[in-house]
Amino acid sequence: MATVDLMGRALAASAGSDTAIDALHGLIDTGEIVTPIGIAEAAELLDVTAHTLRYYERAGLIVVDRDGQGYRQYDANAVRRLVFISRMRLSGMPMRDLQHYVELVDRGDSTVPERLEFLVKHRETIRRRIQELQLSLAATEYKIETYGGATGP
């Protein structure tokens, strides 16, 4: 999966946005998908491989309609779900956790409290990871200064 590319696009988009949420929403405009698209178009749109999309389907993260010839057809709802899946994978969410979350979503509104609790816990994991990365950045900048280099933005 091209998570590095997705992260690069997210970071570039966030530079010109008021909020990170605006940047994330701006990565893919699912409103432009008025008719279902094939796997190649979906993969290009999401900046992942067709193999990744098939893997997500096999893992039970998404159900994709097929046309009369058996080709996958991704509608706007499928693409929105794939955007979410990609973002959660980018955040470091393990596949088994993502599968559990998607299972909760598919079970309906009665699982909203459990989903909320799940995402709050994941948020804490992300925050801890950010702190760890900030410490790693500080150590790296210290070493750069030690070798006579300049630290920058």
DSSP file (Angstrom, degrees, kcal/mol; ACC not computed):
  #  RESIDUE AA STRUCTURE BP1 BP2  ACC     N-H-->O    O-->H-N    N-H-->O    O-->H-N    TCO  KAPPA ALPHA  PHI   PSI    X-CA   Y-CA   Z-CA
    1    1 A M              0   0    0      0, 0.0     2,-1.7     0, 0.0     3,-0.3   0.000 360.0 360.0 360.0 140.9    0.0    0.0    0.0
    2    2 A A     >  +     0   0    0     45,-0.3     4,-2.2     1,-0.2     5,-0.2  -0.392 360.0 146.2 -88.1  59.7    1.3    3.4   -0.9
    3    3 A T  H  > S+     0   0    0     -2,-1.7     4,-2.8     1,-0.2    -1,-0.2   0.838  70.2  57.8 -66.0 -31.7    0.9    4.9    2.6
    4    4 A V  H  > S+     0   0    0     -3,-0.3     4,-2.3     2,-0.2    -1,-0.2   0.923 108.5  45.8 -63.6 -42.9    4.0    7.1    2.1
    5    5 A D  H  > S+     0   0    0      2,-0.2     4,-2.4     1,-0.2    -2,-0.2   0.910 112.9  49.8 -65.3 -41.9    2.4    8.7   -1.0
    6    6 A L  H  X S+     0   0    0     -4,-2.2     4,-2.5    41,-0.2    -2,-0.2   0.914 111.3  49.2 -63.2 -42.6   -0.9    9.1    0.8
    7    7 A M  H  X S+     0   0    0     -4,-2.8     4,-2.8     2,-0.2     5,-0.2   0.912 109.7  52.1 -62.9 -42.0    0.9   10.8    3.7
    8    8 A G  H  X S+     0   0    0     -4,-2.3     4,-2.4     1,-0.2    -2,-0.2   0.914 110.9  47.0 -59.9 -43.6    2.7   13.1    1.3
    9    9 A R  H  X S+     0   0    0     -4,-2.4     4,-2.4     2,-0.2    -1,-0.2   0.903 112.7  50.0 -64.6 -40.8   -0.5   14.1   -0.3
   10   10 A A  H  X S+     0   0    0     -4,-2.5     4,-2.2     2,-0.2    -2,-0.2   0.917 112.3  46.8 -64.6 -43.4   -2.1   14.7    3.1
   11   11 A L  H  X S+     0   0    0     -4,-2.8     4,-1.1     2,-0.2    -2,-0.2   0.905 113.0  48.9 -66.4 -41.0    0.8   16.8    4.3
   12   12 A A  H  X S+     0   0    0     -4,-2.4     4,-0.5    -5,-0.2     3,-0.4   0.910 113.2  47.6 -64.3 -41.3    0.9   18.8    1.1
   13   13 A A  H >< S+     0   0    0     -4,-2.4     3,-0.9     1,-0.2     4,-0.2   0.857 106.8  56.8 -68.2 -35.0   -2.9   19.4    1.3
   14   14 A S  H >< S+     0   0    0     -4,-2.2     3,-0.9     1,-0.2    -1,-0.2   0.756  92.9  70.1 -70.6 -22.3   -2.7   20.4    5.0
   15   15 A A  H 3< S+     0   0    0     -4,-1.1    -1,-0.2    -3,-0.4    -2,-0.2   0.831 107.6  36.1 -63.2 -31.6   -0.2   23.2    4.2
   16   16 A G  T << S+     0   0    0     -3,-0.9     2,-0.3    -4,-0.5    -1,-0.2   0.320 104.3  89.9-104.1   8.5   -2.9   25.2    2.4
   17   17 A S  S <  S-     0   0    0     -3,-0.9     3,-0.1    -4,-0.2     4,-0.0  -0.728  71.5-134.4-109.1 155.0   -5.9   24.3    4.6
   18   18 A D  S    S+     0   0    0     -2,-0.3     2,-0.3     1,-0.1    -1,-0.1   0.856  93.0  16.3 -70.8 -35.2   -7.3   25.9    7.7
   19   19 A T  S  > S-     0   0    0      1,-0.1     4,-1.7    -3,-0.0    -1,-0.1  -0.930  74.8-118.0-135.8 159.8   -7.6   22.6    9.5
   20   20 A A  H  > S+     0   0    0     -2,-0.3     4,-2.5     1,-0.2     5,-0.2   0.850 115.5  59.1 -63.8 -33.1   -6.3   19.1    9.0
   21   21 A I  H  > S+     0   0    0      1,-0.2     4,-2.8     2,-0.2     5,-0.2   0.911 102.9  51.7 -63.6 -41.9   -9.9   17.9    8.5
   22   22 A D  H  > S+     0   0    0      1,-0.2     4,-1.9     2,-0.2    -1,-0.2   0.913 110.4  49.9 -58.9 -41.4  -10.2   20.3    5.5
   23   23 A A  H  X S+     0   0    0     -4,-1.7     4,-0.7     2,-0.2    -2,-0.2   0.917 111.2  48.0 -64.1 -43.2   -7.1   18.8    4.1
   24   24 A L  H >X S+     0   0    0     -4,-2.5     3,-0.9     1,-0.2     4,-0.5   0.911 112.2  48.5 -65.7 -42.0   -8.3   15.2    4.6
   25   25 A H  H >< S+     0   0    0     -4,-2.8     3,-0.5     1,-0.2    -1,-0.2   0.847 108.6  56.0 -65.9 -31.4  -11.6   16.0    3.0
   26   26 A G  H 3< S+     0   0    0     -4,-1.9    -1,-0.2    -5,-0.2    -2,-0.2   0.613  86.1  80.4 -77.3 -11.5   -9.9   17.6    0.1
   27   27 A L  H << S+     0   0    0     -3,-0.9     2,-0.4    -4,-0.7    -1,-0.2   0.904 108.1  13.7 -62.8 -40.9   -7.8   14.6   -0.8
   28   28 A I    <<  -     0   0    0     -4,-0.5     2,-1.0    -3,-0.5    -1,-0.3  -0.983  65.6-152.3-140.7 125.0  -10.6   12.9   -2.7
   29   29 A D    >   -     0   0    0     -2,-0.4     3,-1.4    -3,-0.2     4,-0.2  -0.817  12.2-178.3 -97.6  98.3  -13.8   14.4   -3.8
   30   30 A T  G >  S+     0   0    0     -2,-1.0     3,-1.5     1,-0.3    -1,-0.2   0.638  73.3  79.0 -73.6 -11.7  -16.3   11.5   -3.9
   31   31 A G  G 3  S+     0   0    0      1,-0.3    -1,-0.3    -3,-0.1    45,-0.1   0.735  84.7  62.9 -65.3 -20.7  -19.0   13.9   -5.2
   32   32 A E  G <  S+     0   0    0     -3,-1.4     2,-1.3     1,-0.1    -1,-0.3   0.613  81.6  88.8 -77.8 -11.9  -17.3   13.6   -8.6
   33   33 A I    <   +     0   0    0     -3,-1.5    43,-0.4     1,-0.2    -1,-0.1  -0.716  42.3 150.0 -90.7  93.4  -18.1    9.8   -8.7
   34   34 A V        +     0   0    0     -2,-1.3    -1,-0.2     1,-0.2    -2,-0.1   0.722  69.0  34.1 -96.5 -25.9  -21.6    9.8  -10.2
   35   35 A T  S    S-     0   0    0     -3,-0.2    -1,-0.2    39,-0.1    39,-0.1  -0.954 103.4 -89.0-124.1 149.6  -21.2    6.4  -11.9
   36   36 A P        -     0   0    0      0, 0.0     2,-0.3     0, 0.0    39,-0.2  -0.172  42.0-144.7 -56.6 148.2  -19.3    3.5  -10.4
   37   37 A I  B     -A   74   0A   0     37,-2.5    37,-3.5     1,-0.1    -4,-0.0  -0.801  14.4-110.8-114.3 157.0  -15.6    3.3  -11.4
   38   38 A G     >  -     0   0    0     -2,-0.3     4,-2.5    35,-0.2     5,-0.2  -0.185  36.4 -96.5 -80.1 175.7  -13.4    0.3  -12.0
   39   39 A I  H  > S+     0   0    0     33,-0.4     4,-2.7     1,-0.2     5,-0.2   0.858 121.7  53.7 -64.2 -37.6  -10.6   -1.0   -9.9
   40   40 A A  H  > S+     0   0    0      2,-0.2     4,-2.2     1,-0.2    -1,-0.2   0.929 112.0  44.5 -65.2 -43.7   -7.9    0.7  -11.9
   41   41 A E  H  > S+     0   0    0      2,-0.2     4,-2.8     1,-0.2    -2,-0.2   0.915 114.4  49.4 -65.2 -42.6   -9.6    4.1  -11.5
   42   42 A A  H  X S+     0   0    0     -4,-2.5     4,-2.4     2,-0.2    -2,-0.2   0.921 111.0  49.8 -62.8 -43.7  -10.3    3.5   -7.8
   43   43 A A  H  X>S+     0   0    0     -4,-2.7     5,-2.3     1,-0.2     4,-1.0   0.915 113.4  46.0 -61.4 -43.5   -6.7    2.5   -7.2
   44   44 A E  H  <5S+     0   0    0     -4,-2.2     3,-0.4     2,-0.2    -2,-0.2   0.922 112.4  50.7 -65.4 -43.7   -5.4    5.6   -9.0
   45   45 A L  H  <5S+     0   0    0     -4,-2.8    -2,-0.2     1,-0.2    -1,-0.2   0.886 117.6  39.0 -60.2 -41.2   -7.8    7.9   -7.2
   46   46 A L  H  <5S-     0   0    0     -4,-2.4    -1,-0.2    -5,-0.2    -2,-0.2   0.534 107.2-125.1 -88.4  -8.1   -6.8    6.5   -3.8
   47   47 A D  T  <5S+     0   0    0     -4,-1.0   -45,-0.3    -3,-0.4     2,-0.3   0.900  73.9 110.9  61.0  43.3   -3.1    6.2   -4.7
   48   48 A V  S   <S-     0   0    0     -5,-2.3    -1,-0.3    -6,-0.2     2,-0.2  -0.799  71.8 -94.3-130.5 175.3   -3.0    2.5   -3.8
   49   49 A T     >  -     0   0    0     -2,-0.3     4,-1.7     1,-0.1     5,-0.1  -0.556  25.9-119.5 -90.4 159.4   -2.6   -0.6   -5.9
   50   50 A A  H  > S+     0   0    0      1,-0.2     4,-2.4     2,-0.2     5,-0.2   0.853 117.4  60.7 -61.4 -33.8   -5.4   -2.7   -7.2
   51   51 A H  H  > S+     0   0    0      1,-0.2     4,-2.3     2,-0.2    -1,-0.2   0.906 102.0  51.4 -59.0 -42.5   -3.8   -5.5   -5.2
   52   52 A T  H  > S+     0   0    0      2,-0.2     4,-2.6     1,-0.2    -1,-0.2   0.913 109.2  50.1 -61.9 -43.2   -4.4   -3.4   -2.0
   53   53 A L  H  X S+     0   0    0     -4,-1.7     4,-1.8     1,-0.2    -2,-0.2   0.905 111.3  47.9 -63.9 -41.1   -8.1   -2.9   -3.0
   54   54 A R  H  X S+     0   0    0     -4,-2.4     4,-2.7     2,-0.2    -1,-0.2   0.888 110.4  53.3 -65.3 -37.5   -8.6   -6.7   -3.6
   55   55 A Y  H  X S+     0   0    0     -4,-2.3     4,-2.4     2,-0.2    -2,-0.2   0.928 107.1  50.7 -62.4 -45.7   -6.8   -7.3   -0.2
   56   56 A Y  H  <>S+     0   0    0     -4,-2.6     5,-2.4     1,-0.2     6,-0.8   0.879 111.3  49.4 -60.1 -36.9   -9.3   -5.0    1.6
   57   57 A E  H ><5S+     0   0    0     -4,-1.8     3,-1.4     1,-0.2    -2,-0.2   0.934 111.5  47.3 -67.8 -45.8  -12.1   -6.8    0.0
   58   58 A R  H 3<5S+     0   0    0     -4,-2.7    -2,-0.2     1,-0.3    -1,-0.2   0.846 108.2  57.2 -62.6 -32.9  -10.8  -10.3    1.0
   59   59 A A  T 3<5S-     0   0    0     -4,-2.4    -1,-0.3    -5,-0.2    -2,-0.2   0.521 117.3-114.7 -77.5  -4.8  -10.2   -9.0    4.5
   60   60 A G  T < 5S+     0   0    0     -3,-1.4    -3,-0.2    -4,-0.3    -2,-0.1   0.640  81.9 122.5  83.5  14.2  -13.9   -8.1    4.7
   61   61 A L  S   <S+     0   0    0     -5,-2.4     2,-0.3     1,-0.2    -4,-0.2   0.731  78.3  16.5 -80.7 -21.6  -13.3   -4.3    5.0
   62   62 A I        -     0   0    0     -6,-0.8     2,-0.5    -5,-0.2    -2,-0.2  -0.998  61.0-145.5-151.4 145.2  -15.4   -3.5    1.9
   63   63 A V        -     0   0    0     -2,-0.3     2,-0.5    -3,-0.1    -6,-0.0  -0.966  23.8-161.9-110.6 127.6  -18.0   -5.2   -0.2
   64   64 A V        -     0   0    0     -2,-0.5    10,-0.1    10,-0.1    -2,-0.0  -0.924  13.8-128.0-116.9 131.9  -17.8   -4.2   -3.9
   65   65 A D  E     -B   73   0B   0      8,-0.7     8,-2.8    -2,-0.5     2,-0.3  -0.315  22.3-141.2 -68.4 158.7  -20.5   -4.6   -6.5
   66   66 A R  E     -B   72   0B   0      6,-0.2     6,-0.2     1,-0.0     2,-0.1  -0.924   7.5-130.6-121.4 148.2  -19.7   -6.3   -9.7
   67   67 A D    >   -     0   0    0      4,-2.4     3,-1.9    -2,-0.3     6,-0.0  -0.207  46.3 -81.2 -83.4-175.3  -20.9   -5.5  -13.2
   68   68 A G  T 3  S+     0   0    0      1,-0.3    -1,-0.1     2,-0.1    -2,-0.0   0.715 132.4  50.5 -62.4 -22.1  -22.4   -8.0  -15.6
   69   69 A Q  T 3  S-     0   0    0      2,-0.1    -1,-0.3     0, 0.0    -3,-0.0   0.408 121.6-104.9 -96.2   1.0  -18.9   -9.2  -16.6
   70   70 A G  S <  S+     0   0    0     -3,-1.9     2,-0.2     1,-0.3    -2,-0.1   0.508  71.7 144.1  91.0   4.4  -17.8   -9.7  -13.0
   71   71 A Y        -     0   0    0      1,-0.1    -4,-2.4    -5,-0.0    -1,-0.3  -0.552  56.8-104.3 -79.5 142.4  -15.6   -6.6  -12.8
   72   72 A R  E     -B   66   0B   0     -2,-0.2     2,-0.4    -6,-0.2   -33,-0.4  -0.375  32.7-162.1 -64.7 140.6  -15.5   -4.6   -9.6
   73   73 A Q  E     -B   65   0B   0     -8,-2.8    -8,-0.7   -35,-0.1     2,-0.6  -0.965   1.5-158.9-129.6 114.0  -17.5   -1.4   -9.5
   74   74 A Y  B     -A   37   0A   0    -37,-3.5   -37,-2.5    -2,-0.4     2,-0.1  -0.826   9.4-167.4 -97.9 116.5  -16.7    1.2   -6.8
   75   75 A D     >  -     0   0    0     -2,-0.6     4,-2.3   -39,-0.2     5,-0.2  -0.355  43.0 -88.9 -90.9-179.9  -19.5    3.7   -6.1
   76   76 A A  H  > S+     0   0    0    -43,-0.4     4,-2.5     1,-0.2     5,-0.2   0.868 127.4  53.0 -59.4 -38.8  -19.1    6.9   -4.1
   77   77 A N  H  > S+     0   0    0      2,-0.2     4,-2.2     1,-0.2    -1,-0.2   0.912 109.1  48.8 -64.0 -42.0  -19.9    5.1   -0.8
   78   78 A A  H  > S+     0   0    0      1,-0.2     4,-2.4     2,-0.2    -2,-0.2   0.915 112.0  49.0 -63.7 -42.3  -17.3    2.4   -1.5
   79   79 A V  H  X S+     0   0    0     -4,-2.3     4,-2.4     2,-0.2    -2,-0.2   0.912 109.1  52.7 -65.3 -41.3  -14.7    5.1   -2.2
   80   80 A R  H  X S+     0   0    0     -4,-2.5     4,-2.1     1,-0.2    -1,-0.2   0.923 110.5  47.9 -59.5 -43.0  -15.6    7.0    1.0
   81   81 A R  H  X S+     0   0    0     -4,-2.2     4,-2.8     1,-0.2    -1,-0.2   0.918 111.1  50.8 -63.8 -41.8  -15.1    3.8    3.0
   82   82 A L  H  X S+     0   0    0     -4,-2.4     4,-2.7     2,-0.2    -1,-0.2   0.857 107.0  54.1 -65.2 -34.4  -11.8    3.2    1.3
   83   83 A V  H  X S+     0   0    0     -4,-2.4     4,-2.3     2,-0.2    -1,-0.2   0.941 111.0  46.1 -61.9 -46.3  -10.6    6.7    2.1
   84   84 A F  H  X S+     0   0    0     -4,-2.1     4,-2.6     2,-0.2    -2,-0.2   0.934 112.4  50.2 -61.7 -46.3  -11.4    6.1    5.7
   85   85 A I  H  X S+     0   0    0     -4,-2.8     4,-2.6     1,-0.2     5,-0.2   0.925 110.7  49.9 -58.3 -45.4   -9.7    2.7    5.7
   86   86 A S  H  X S+     0   0    0     -4,-2.7     4,-2.4     1,-0.2    -1,-0.2   0.900 111.0  49.1 -60.8 -41.3   -6.6    4.3    4.0
   87   87 A R  H  X S+     0   0    0     -4,-2.3     4,-1.5     2,-0.2    -1,-0.2   0.887 111.5  48.6 -67.4 -38.7   -6.5    7.0    6.7
   88   88 A M  H  <>S+     0   0    0     -4,-2.6     5,-2.4     2,-0.2     4,-0.3   0.899 111.8  48.8 -69.4 -38.6   -6.8    4.6    9.5
   89   89 A R  H ><5S+     0   0    0     -4,-2.6     3,-1.5     1,-0.2    -2,-0.2   0.911 109.4  53.6 -63.8 -40.5   -4.0    2.4    8.1
   90   90 A L  H 3<5S+     0   0    0     -4,-2.4    -1,-0.2     1,-0.3    -2,-0.2   0.827 103.8  56.7 -61.4 -32.3   -1.9    5.5    7.7
   91   91 A S  T 3<5S-     0   0    0     -4,-1.5    -1,-0.3    -5,-0.1    -2,-0.2   0.517 125.1-103.5 -79.0  -4.1   -2.5    6.2   11.4
   92   92 A G  T < 5 +     0   0    0     -3,-1.5    -3,-0.2    -4,-0.3    -2,-0.1   0.554  63.3 160.0  96.3   8.3   -1.1    2.9   12.2
   93   93 A M      < -     0   0    0     -5,-2.4    -1,-0.3    -6,-0.2    -2,-0.1  -0.482  41.5-121.4 -67.2 126.8   -4.3    1.0   13.0
   94   94 A P     >  -     0   0    0      0, 0.0     4,-2.3     0, 0.0     3,-0.3  -0.307  18.6-115.9 -65.4 152.7   -3.7   -2.7   12.7
   95   95 A M  H  > S+     0   0    0      1,-0.2     4,-3.0     2,-0.2     5,-0.2   0.890 114.3  55.4 -57.3 -42.5   -5.8   -4.7   10.2
   96   96 A R  H  > S+     0   0    0      1,-0.2     4,-1.9     2,-0.2    -1,-0.2   0.885 109.9  46.7 -63.2 -35.9   -7.5   -6.7   13.0
   97   97 A D  H  > S+     0   0    0     -3,-0.3     4,-2.6     2,-0.2    -1,-0.2   0.908 112.5  49.7 -69.4 -41.3   -8.6   -3.5   14.7
   98   98 A L  H  X S+     0   0    0     -4,-2.3     4,-2.6     1,-0.2     5,-0.2   0.897 109.7  51.6 -63.8 -40.0   -9.8   -2.0   11.4
   99   99 A Q  H  X S+     0   0    0     -4,-3.0     4,-2.2     2,-0.2    -1,-0.2   0.910 110.5  48.8 -62.3 -41.8  -11.7   -5.2   10.7
  100  100 A H  H  X S+     0   0    0     -4,-1.9     4,-2.1    -5,-0.2    -2,-0.2   0.925 111.7  49.1 -63.5 -44.2  -13.4   -5.0   14.1
  101  101 A Y  H  X S+     0   0    0     -4,-2.6     4,-2.4     1,-0.2    -2,-0.2   0.932 111.5  48.3 -61.4 -46.6  -14.3   -1.3   13.6
  102  102 A V  H  X S+     0   0    0     -4,-2.6     4,-2.6     1,-0.2    -1,-0.2   0.877 108.7  54.9 -62.9 -37.7  -15.8   -2.0   10.1
  103  103 A E  H  X S+     0   0    0     -4,-2.2     4,-1.2    -5,-0.2    -1,-0.2   0.913 108.2  49.0 -60.5 -42.1  -17.8   -4.9   11.6
  104  104 A L  H  X S+     0   0    0     -4,-2.1     4,-0.6     2,-0.2     3,-0.4   0.926 110.8  49.8 -63.0 -44.7  -19.2   -2.5   14.1
  105  105 A V  H >< S+     0   0    0     -4,-2.4     3,-1.4     1,-0.2    -2,-0.2   0.924 109.3  51.7 -59.0 -44.9  -20.1    0.0   11.4
  106  106 A D  H 3< S+     0   0    0     -4,-2.6    -1,-0.2     1,-0.3    -2,-0.2   0.748 100.7  62.6 -66.9 -23.3  -21.8   -2.7    9.4
  107  107 A R  H 3< S-     0   0    0     -4,-1.2     3,-0.3    -3,-0.4    -1,-0.3   0.653 109.3-126.3 -78.3 -14.0  -23.9   -3.8   12.4
  108  108 A G    X<  -     0   0    0     -3,-1.4     3,-1.9    -4,-0.6    -1,-0.2  -0.469  41.6 -32.0 107.5-173.6  -25.6   -0.4   12.5
  109  109 A D  G >  S+     0   0    0      1,-0.3     3,-1.8     2,-0.2    -1,-0.2   0.682 115.3  75.7 -62.6 -22.1  -26.3    2.5   14.7
  110  110 A S  G 3  S+     0   0    0     -3,-0.3    -1,-0.3     1,-0.3     4,-0.2   0.704  93.5  55.7 -64.8 -16.2  -26.6    0.4   17.9
  111  111 A T  G <> S+     0   0    0     -3,-1.9     4,-2.6    -7,-0.3    -1,-0.3   0.369  73.7 104.6 -96.8   4.6  -22.8    0.1   17.9
  112  112 A V  H <> S+     0   0    0     -3,-1.8     4,-2.7     1,-0.2     5,-0.2   0.904  79.3  51.0 -55.5 -45.6  -22.1    3.9   17.9
  113  113 A P  H  > S+     0   0    0      0, 0.0     4,-2.3     0, 0.0    -1,-0.2   0.915 112.6  46.6 -59.6 -40.2  -21.1    4.0   21.6
  114  114 A E  H  > S+     0   0    0     -4,-0.2     4,-2.4     2,-0.2    -2,-0.2   0.889 112.3  50.5 -67.8 -38.5  -18.6    1.1   21.0
  115  115 A R  H  X S+     0   0    0     -4,-2.6     4,-2.7     2,-0.2     5,-0.2   0.907 109.6  51.2 -64.3 -41.4  -17.2    2.8   17.9
  116  116 A L  H  X S+     0   0    0     -4,-2.7     4,-2.4    -5,-0.2    -2,-0.2   0.942 111.4  46.8 -61.1 -47.8  -16.8    6.0   19.8
  117  117 A E  H  X S+     0   0    0     -4,-2.3     4,-2.1     1,-0.2    -1,-0.2   0.907 112.0  51.9 -59.4 -42.7  -14.9    4.3   22.5
  118  118 A F  H  X S+     0   0    0     -4,-2.4     4,-2.0     1,-0.2    -2,-0.2   0.921 111.8  45.0 -59.7 -47.2  -12.8    2.4   20.0
  119  119 A L  H  X S+     0   0    0     -4,-2.7     4,-2.5     2,-0.2    -1,-0.2   0.836 109.0  55.9 -71.2 -32.5  -11.8    5.7   18.2
  120  120 A V  H  X S+     0   0    0     -4,-2.4     4,-1.7     2,-0.2    -1,-0.2   0.921 109.4  47.4 -63.2 -43.0  -11.1    7.5   21.4
  121  121 A K  H  X S+     0   0    0     -4,-2.1     4,-1.7     1,-0.2    -2,-0.2   0.902 111.6  50.3 -63.7 -40.5   -8.6    4.7   22.3
  122  122 A H  H  X S+     0   0    0     -4,-2.0     4,-2.5     1,-0.2    -2,-0.2   0.885 105.6  56.8 -66.1 -37.0   -7.1    4.9   18.8
  123  123 A R  H  X S+     0   0    0     -4,-2.5     4,-2.7     1,-0.2    -1,-0.2   0.906 105.7  50.9 -59.0 -40.9   -6.7    8.7   19.2
  124  124 A E  H  X S+     0   0    0     -4,-1.7     4,-2.4     2,-0.2    -1,-0.2   0.882 108.3  52.0 -64.9 -37.7   -4.7    8.1   22.3
  125  125 A T  H  X S+     0   0    0     -4,-1.7     4,-2.2     2,-0.2    -2,-0.2   0.925 111.0  47.7 -62.5 -44.3   -2.4    5.7   20.5
  126  126 A I  H  X S+     0   0    0     -4,-2.5     4,-2.5     2,-0.2    -2,-0.2   0.922 110.9  50.8 -63.0 -44.7   -1.9    8.3   17.7
  127  127 A R  H  X S+     0   0    0     -4,-2.7     4,-2.1     1,-0.2    -1,-0.2   0.907 110.4  49.2 -61.4 -41.3   -1.1   11.0   20.3
  128  128 A R  H  X S+     0   0    0     -4,-2.4     4,-2.4     1,-0.2    -1,-0.2   0.910 110.5  51.0 -62.9 -41.8    1.4    8.7   22.0
  129  129 A R  H  X S+     0   0    0     -4,-2.2     4,-2.4     1,-0.2    -2,-0.2   0.892 108.0  52.4 -63.0 -40.2    3.0    8.0   18.6
  130  130 A I  H  X S+     0   0    0     -4,-2.5     4,-2.3     2,-0.2    -1,-0.2   0.914 109.3  49.6 -62.1 -43.1    3.2   11.7   17.9
  131  131 A Q  H  X S+     0   0    0     -4,-2.1     4,-2.2     2,-0.2    -2,-0.2   0.912 110.6  50.1 -62.2 -42.4    5.0   12.3   21.2
  132  132 A E  H  X S+     0   0    0     -4,-2.4     4,-2.1     1,-0.2    -1,-0.2   0.908 111.2  48.7 -62.1 -41.5    7.4    9.5   20.4
  133  133 A L  H  X S+     0   0    0     -4,-2.4     4,-2.5     2,-0.2    -2,-0.2   0.866 108.1  54.3 -66.9 -36.1    8.1   11.0   17.0
  134  134 A Q  H  X S+     0   0    0     -4,-2.3     4,-2.3     2,-0.2    -1,-0.2   0.901 109.1  48.3 -64.1 -39.8    8.7   14.4   18.5
  135  135 A L  H  X S+     0   0    0     -4,-2.2     4,-2.2     2,-0.2    -2,-0.2   0.903 111.3  50.3 -65.1 -40.6   11.3   12.9   20.9
  136  136 A S  H  X S+     0   0    0     -4,-2.1     4,-2.2     2,-0.2    -2,-0.2   0.888 110.0  50.7 -64.1 -39.2   12.9   11.2   18.0
  137  137 A L  H  X S+     0   0    0     -4,-2.5     4,-2.8     2,-0.2     5,-0.2   0.915 109.0  51.1 -64.0 -43.4   13.0   14.4   16.0
  138  138 A A  H  X S+     0   0    0     -4,-2.3     4,-2.2     1,-0.2    -2,-0.2   0.911 110.8  48.5 -61.4 -42.0   14.6   16.2   18.9
  139  139 A A  H  X S+     0   0    0     -4,-2.2     4,-2.0     2,-0.2    -1,-0.2   0.897 112.4  49.0 -64.6 -40.0   17.3   13.6   19.2
  140  140 A T  H  X S+     0   0    0     -4,-2.2     4,-2.3     2,-0.2    -2,-0.2   0.921 111.1  48.8 -65.5 -44.3   17.9   13.8   15.5
  141  141 A E  H  X S+     0   0    0     -4,-2.8     4,-2.4     1,-0.2    -2,-0.2   0.884 108.7  54.5 -63.8 -37.8   18.2   17.6   15.5
  142  142 A Y  H  X S+     0   0    0     -4,-2.2     4,-2.4    -5,-0.2    -1,-0.2   0.935 109.8  46.7 -59.4 -46.3   20.6   17.3   18.5
  143  143 A K  H  X S+     0   0    0     -4,-2.0     4,-1.8     2,-0.2     6,-0.2   0.886 109.3  54.3 -65.0 -38.6   22.8   15.0   16.5
  144  144 A I  H  <>S+     0   0    0     -4,-2.3     5,-2.8     1,-0.2    -1,-0.2   0.932 110.8  46.0 -59.9 -45.2   22.6   17.3   13.4
  145  145 A E  H ><5S+     0   0    0     -4,-2.4     3,-1.9     1,-0.2    -2,-0.2   0.897 107.5  58.3 -63.4 -39.8   23.8   20.2   15.6
  146  146 A T  H 3<5S+     0   0    0     -4,-2.4    -1,-0.2     1,-0.3    -2,-0.2   0.856 106.8  48.1 -57.8 -36.2   26.5   18.0   17.1
  147  147 A Y  T 3<5S-     0   0    0     -4,-1.8    -1,-0.3    -3,-0.2    -2,-0.2   0.318 126.4-100.8 -89.4   8.5   27.9   17.4   13.6
  148  148 A G  T < 5S+     0   0    0     -3,-1.9    -3,-0.2     1,-0.3    -2,-0.1   0.546  78.5 134.9  88.2   7.1   27.8   21.1   12.8
  149  149 A G      < -     0   0    0     -5,-2.8     2,-0.4    -6,-0.2    -1,-0.3  -0.370  55.3-112.5 -83.4 167.5   24.6   21.1   10.8
  150  150 A A        -     0   0    0     -2,-0.1     2,-0.3    -5,-0.0    -1,-0.1  -0.842  20.0-138.6-103.0 136.5   21.8   23.5   11.0
  151  151 A T        +     0   0    0     -2,-0.4   -10,-0.0     2,-0.0    -9,-0.0  -0.672  32.5 170.9 -87.7 149.5   18.4   22.5   12.3
  152  152 A G              0   0    0     -2,-0.3   -11,-0.0     0, 0.0    -1,-0.0  -0.666 360.0 360.0-142.3-165.2   15.5   24.0   10.5
  153  153 A P              0   0    0      0, 0.0    -2,-0.0     0, 0.0     0, 0.0   0.502 360.0 360.0 -64.6 360.0   11.8   23.8   10.1
